[in-house]
Amino acid sequence: MKIVFLITVCFGLTAADSPISEQWKSFKAEHKKKYASAYEENLRMSIFRENIKEIEEHNAKYAKGEVAYSLKINKFGDLSPEEFSAKFNGYQKNSPTTNSNLGQKFEYPLNANLPNSMDWRNIGAVTAVKSQGTCNGCWSFSATGAMEGQLFINTGNLIALSEQQLIDCSSFYGNKGCNGGRMESAFQYLKEAGGIASENNYPFLGMDGKCIFSNNLIVNGTKVTSYTELPDGDEDALKAAVATVGPVSVAVKAGSRKFMYYEKGILTSDGCGTQLTHAVLVVGYGTESNVDFWIVKNSWSTKWGEDGYVRIARNQGNACGLATFPSYPTLEKSASGNKTTVAPPTGKPTPTNAGIAVLSSENLLLACLFFIYSAIKIGYI
């Protein structure tokens, strides 16, 4: 142990006179990093140095046009990929469930001419980017994101829903709170629970807590009747679901430095990990410079990626495994509320620059008003 300590101290002293020293100081100040000992700090600085090296090497390729995305150091800068995966990737595809018959098989819409691009953010069906902190509960954020989208589409109400309820209350269905879980298990739990609370009434703690859910907390319209699983690896089916149904829960291979430090651009398969480890939400798709991509909402705050989002290559062999296990919930229709209906795609595809499926004039006005109201409420306007 003493030898390791001396080696790490030497690395720290060697770096003290190099440009990395100033970057390290800035990193610690920006992210309020403090360490318990000189050994710990020098170990973290050594990891930071390796991360910076890979980022700089990658961005040199980006500057030459050899890769389609850039990287940037962020709050994860003092973690190794292994530590990062242990702390921030909580998707568990093999979690046991109590009702294997709940999942429905996706039925591809017949005679559908899907829009060339789609972005549910533009319609108002996506809440602000959230942060899971150090809780390994990405699965709960993916699940609430899909729920929030369906609630808006059914009622016109965009309401941030409670990840903490899922973390605290769905262990019977195989989830492990801040130690991981599955979106499908969350949907099964919500079917039995009768619905979900709002984030305001059951706020996120960033840690496991005692289940305090009660029926009086349920947001109207959030009872799950079933959930649908899409075919494994079928990007055409995923495109159809995103275009005609709404935001879809997915898992991705996120255990790599390139995914950790993604800044902007279209992430390709070389930037992914080797296993499905992280749950996210597909909210749209599009094409840039003849490269197809998915629009993916993450739960690592707006300081990561493109304001909290990542664009992942589409139609390139299921990049990052994104289309491997997609799913979405179906909510019980309520007589109350104003349904925001997306018309089934027929006729000519929507032009690329439209970015949304076709709405009736009445519902388009309604969606627009709700979007403006939501933007004012969360401070964007």
C-alpha positions in Angstrom: 0.0 0.0 0.0 2.9 2.4 0.8 4.4 1.7 -2.6 1.1 2.5 -4.3 0.9 5.6 -2.3 4.4 6.8 -3.3 3.7 6.0 -6.9 0.5 8.0 -6.9 2.2 10.9 -5.1 5.0 10.9 -7.7 2.4 11.0 -10.5 0.8 14.0 -8.8 4.1 15.8 -8.4 5.1 15.1 -12.0 1.8 16.5 -13.1 2.0 19.6 -10.9 4.2 21.4 -13.4 2.1 20.4 -16.4 -1.0 21.9 -18.1 -3.0 19.0 -16.6 -2.5 20.6 -13.2 -4.5 23.7 -14.1 -7.2 21.6 -15.6 -7.3 19.5 -12.5 -7.7 22.6 -10.3 -10.5 23.9 -12.5 -12.2 20.6 -12.4 -12.1 20.4 -8.6 -13.4 23.9 -8.2 -16.2 23.6 -10.8 -17.5 20.3 -9.4 -16.7 21.0 -5.7 -14.5 17.9 -5.4 -12.8 17.2 -2.1 -10.8 14.1 -1.2 -10.2 12.3 2.1 -6.4 12.0 1.7 -3.4 12.9 -0.5 -3.4 9.3 -1.7 -7.0 9.5 -2.8 -6.5 12.9 -4.6 -3.4 11.7 -6.5 -5.3 8.5 -7.5 -8.2 10.6 -8.8 -5.8 12.9 -10.6 -4.2 10.0 -12.4 -7.6 8.8 -13.6 -8.4 12.4 -14.6 -5.2 12.5 -16.6 -6.1 9.3 -18.5 -9.6 10.6 -19.2 -8.3 13.9 -20.5 -5.8 12.1 -22.7 -8.5 10.0 -24.4 -10.8 13.1 -24.8 -8.0 15.1 -26.5 -7.1 12.2 -28.8 -10.7 11.7 -29.8 -11.4 15.4 -30.3 -8.3 15.7 -32.6 -10.1 13.1 -34.8 -13.3 15.1 -34.5 -11.6 18.2 -35.7 -10.4 16.3 -38.8 -13.9 15.0 -39.5 -12.9 11.4 -38.8 -15.6 10.9 -36.1 -19.1 12.4 -35.8 -19.2 13.4 -32.2 -17.0 15.3 -29.7 -16.2 14.7 -26.0 -15.8 17.0 -23.1 -14.7 16.5 -19.5 -17.6 16.7 -17.0 -18.4 15.8 -13.4 -17.4 12.2 -14.0 -13.8 13.2 -14.8 -12.2 11.6 -11.8 -13.9 8.2 -12.3 -12.7 5.2 -14.2 -15.2 3.6 -16.7 -15.5 0.7 -14.2 -16.4 2.9 -11.3 -18.7 5.0 -13.5 -20.7 1.9 -14.6 -21.0 0.7 -11.0 -22.3 4.1 -9.8 -24.4 5.4 -12.8 -25.6 2.5 -14.8 -28.5 0.7 -13.2 -30.3 -1.2 -15.9 -30.8 -4.8 -15.0 -32.2 -6.8 -17.9 -32.5 -10.0 -15.9 -34.5 -8.7 -12.9 -37.2 -11.1 -12.0 -40.8 -10.1 -12.5 -44.0 -11.5 -11.1 -46.2 -11.3 -14.2 -44.6 -12.4 -17.4 -47.9 -12.1 -19.2 -48.3 -8.3 -18.9 -46.1 -7.4 -21.8 -47.9 -7.0 -25.2 -46.2 -7.5 -28.6 -45.9 -4.5 -30.8 -48.1 -4.4 -33.9 -46.6 -2.5 -36.7 -49.1 0.1 -38.0 -50.5 -0.9 -41.4 -50.0 1.3 -44.5 -48.1 3.8 -42.4 -46.0 6.5 -44.1 -44.0 7.7 -41.1 -42.6 11.2 -40.9 -39.0 11.6 -41.8 -38.3 13.2 -38.5 -40.0 13.3 -35.1 -39.3 15.2 -31.8 -41.8 14.9 -29.0 -40.2 17.8 -27.3 -41.6 20.1 -29.9 -45.1 18.8 -29.2 -44.8 19.3 -25.4 -44.7 15.6 -24.3 -41.3 15.7 -22.6 -40.5 17.1 -19.2 -37.3 18.9 -18.4 -34.1 16.9 -18.1 -33.6 15.4 -14.6 -30.6 14.2 -12.7 -30.3 10.8 -11.0 -27.4 12.0 -8.9 -25.5 9.1 -7.4 -28.6 6.9 -7.3 -28.3 4.0 -9.7 -32.0 4.5 -10.6 -31.8 5.3 -14.3 -34.5 2.8 -15.0 -37.0 4.8 -12.9 -36.3 8.0 -14.9 -36.8 6.1 -18.2 -40.1 4.7 -16.9 -41.4 8.0 -15.7 -40.4 9.6 -19.0 -42.5 7.1 -21.0 -45.3 7.6 -18.5 -45.1 11.4 -18.8 -45.3 11.2 -22.6 -48.4 8.9 -22.6 -50.1 11.1 -20.0 -49.6 14.2 -22.1 -50.8 12.5 -25.3 -53.9 11.2 -23.5 -54.8 14.3 -21.5 -52.8 17.3 -22.7 -51.2 17.5 -19.2 -47.4 17.5 -18.9 -46.6 16.5 -15.3 -43.3 15.4 -13.9 -43.9 12.1 -12.3 -42.2 10.4 -9.3 -39.1 8.4 -9.8 -38.9 8.1 -6.0 -42.1 6.2 -5.8 -40.7 3.6 -8.2 -37.4 3.4 -6.3 -39.2 3.0 -2.9 -42.2 0.8 -3.8 -41.5 -1.6 -6.7 -39.1 -4.1 -5.1 -41.7 -6.8 -5.1 -41.6 -6.7 -8.9 -37.8 -7.3 -9.0 -36.5 -3.7 -8.9 -33.7 -2.8 -6.4 -34.2 0.9 -6.0 -30.9 2.8 -6.3 -29.1 -0.5 -7.0 -30.8 -1.0 -10.4 -34.0 -2.2 -12.0 -36.1 -2.5 -15.2 -38.7 -0.2 -16.8 -41.0 -3.2 -17.5 -41.0 -4.1 -13.8 -41.9 -0.5 -13.0 -44.8 -0.7 -15.5 -46.0 -3.9 -13.9 -45.9 -2.3 -10.4 -47.9 0.7 -11.7 -50.5 -1.5 -13.1 -51.1 -3.0 -9.6 -50.6 0.3 -7.7 -53.2 2.0 -9.8 -51.0 4.9 -10.9 -48.2 7.2 -9.9 -47.7 10.3 -7.8 -46.3 13.6 -9.2 -42.7 14.5 -8.5 -43.9 17.5 -6.5 -45.9 15.2 -4.1 -43.3 12.4 -3.9 -40.0 14.1 -4.6 -36.7 12.5 -5.6 -34.3 11.9 -2.7 -31.3 10.4 -4.6 -31.3 7.4 -2.3 -33.6 4.5 -1.3 -36.4 5.4 1.0 -39.4 4.0 2.7 -42.5 3.6 0.5 -45.0 6.3 1.4 -47.3 6.0 -1.6 -51.0 6.2 -1.1 -53.9 6.3 -3.5 -54.7 9.9 -2.8 -51.3 10.8 -4.4 -52.2 9.3 -7.8 -52.1 11.6 -10.7 -55.3 11.1 -12.7 -54.8 9.2 -15.9 -51.6 7.3 -14.8 -53.1 3.8 -14.3 -51.1 1.4 -16.5 -53.3 -1.2 -18.2 -50.3 -3.0 -20.0 -47.0 -2.4 -21.5 -45.7 -3.2 -25.0 -42.3 -4.8 -25.9 -40.8 -4.1 -29.3 -39.0 -6.7 -31.4 -35.4 -7.2 -30.4 -33.1 -5.0 -32.5 -35.8 -3.8 -34.9 -35.1 -0.2 -35.5 -37.9 0.1 -38.0 -40.4 -1.0 -35.3 -38.9 1.5 -32.9 -39.2 4.3 -35.4 -42.9 3.4 -35.9 -43.5 3.3 -32.2 -41.8 6.6 -31.6 -43.7 8.2 -34.5 -47.2 6.8 -33.7 -47.2 6.1 -29.9 -44.8 8.5 -28.1 -41.5 8.4 -26.2 -40.2 4.9 -25.7 -38.1 3.4 -22.8 -34.8 1.8 -24.0 -31.5 0.5 -22.6 -28.1 1.3 -24.0 -24.5 0.2 -23.7 -23.1 3.2 -21.8 -20.0 1.8 -20.0 -17.3 3.6 -22.0 -15.3 6.8 -21.6 -16.8 8.1 -24.9 -20.3 7.8 -23.6 -19.4 9.2 -20.2 -17.9 12.4 -21.8 -20.1 12.8 -24.9 -20.6 16.5 -25.7 -22.3 16.8 -29.1 -22.8 15.2 -32.5 -24.1 11.8 -33.4 -22.7 9.0 -31.2 -21.7 5.9 -33.2 -21.2 2.3 -32.0 -17.5 2.9 -31.3 -18.5 5.2 -28.5 -20.6 2.6 -26.7 -19.9 0.0 -24.0 -20.1 -3.8 -24.4 -23.3 -4.5 -22.4 -26.7 -2.9 -21.8 -26.2 -1.0 -18.6 -28.1 2.2 -18.7 -31.8 3.1 -19.2 -32.8 6.2 -21.2 -35.8 7.5 -23.2 -36.1 7.9 -27.0 -38.1 11.0 -27.7 -37.6 11.3 -31.4 -35.4 10.7 -34.5 -34.1 12.6 -37.5 -31.3 12.9 -40.1 -28.3 15.2 -40.3 -25.9 15.3 -43.2 -27.4 12.0 -44.4 -26.8 10.3 -41.1 -29.9 9.0 -39.3 -30.1 9.4 -35.5 -32.2 8.8 -32.5 -32.9 11.7 -30.0 -32.3 10.3 -26.5 -33.1 11.9 -23.2 -30.7 11.0 -20.4 -30.9 11.5 -16.6 -27.4 13.0 -15.9 -28.6 16.7 -15.8 -28.4 19.3 -18.5 -24.6 19.7 -18.0 -24.0 16.4 -19.9 -24.2 16.0 -23.7 -26.5 18.3 -25.7 -28.3 19.9 -22.8 -28.9 16.5 -21.3 -29.6 14.7 -24.6 -27.6 12.4 -26.8 -28.1 11.7 -30.5 -27.3 8.1 -31.3 -26.7 6.7 -34.8 -29.8 5.1 -36.3 -29.9 2.3 -38.9 -26.3 1.4 -38.2 -26.6 -2.1 -36.8 -28.5 -1.1 -33.6 -25.8 1.2 -32.3 -25.3 1.1 -28.5 -27.9 -1.7 -28.4 -30.6 1.0 -28.2 -33.2 -1.1 -30.1 -32.6 -4.3 -28.1 -35.2 -4.0 -25.4 -37.6 -1.1 -26.1 -40.9 -0.8 -24.2 -43.7 1.6 -23.4 -46.7 1.7 -21.2 -50.4 1.9 -22.1 -52.4 4.1 -19.8 -56.1 3.8 -19.0 -58.1 6.3 -21.0 -60.0 8.8 -18.9 -63.2 10.6 -19.8 -61.7 13.8 -18.4 -58.8 15.7 -19.8 -58.1 16.9 -23.3 -56.5 14.1 -25.4 -53.7 15.3 -27.6 -54.2 13.0 -30.6 -51.5 12.3 -33.1 -53.2 11.2 -36.3 -52.1 7.8 -37.8 -49.5 8.5 -40.5 -51.2 8.2 -43.9 -50.5 9.6 -47.4 -47.2 11.5 -47.9 -44.6 11.5 -45.2 -44.3 14.6 -43.1 -41.5 16.9 -44.6 -38.2 16.5 -42.8 -38.2 20.1 -41.4 -41.6 19.6 -39.8 -40.3 17.1 -37.2 -43.7 16.1 -35.9 -46.6 13.8 -36.8 -49.8 15.4 -38.2 -52.1 17.0 -35.7 -55.6 18.3 -36.3 -55.8 22.1 -36.2 -57.7 22.0 -32.9 -55.3 19.7 -31.3 -52.3 21.5 -32.7 -53.5 24.7 -31.1 -54.1 22.8 -27.8 -50.6 21.2 -27.9 -49.0 24.6 -28.7 -50.8 26.3 -25.8 -49.8 23.5 -23.4 -46.2 23.8 -24.7 -46.1 27.5 -24.0 -47.7 27.1 -20.6 -45.2 24.4 -19.7 -42.3 26.4 -20.9 -43.4 29.4 -18.8 -43.9 27.1 -15.8 -40.4 25.6 -15.9 -38.8 28.9 -16.6 -37.8 28.5 -20.3 -39.8 31.6 -21.2 
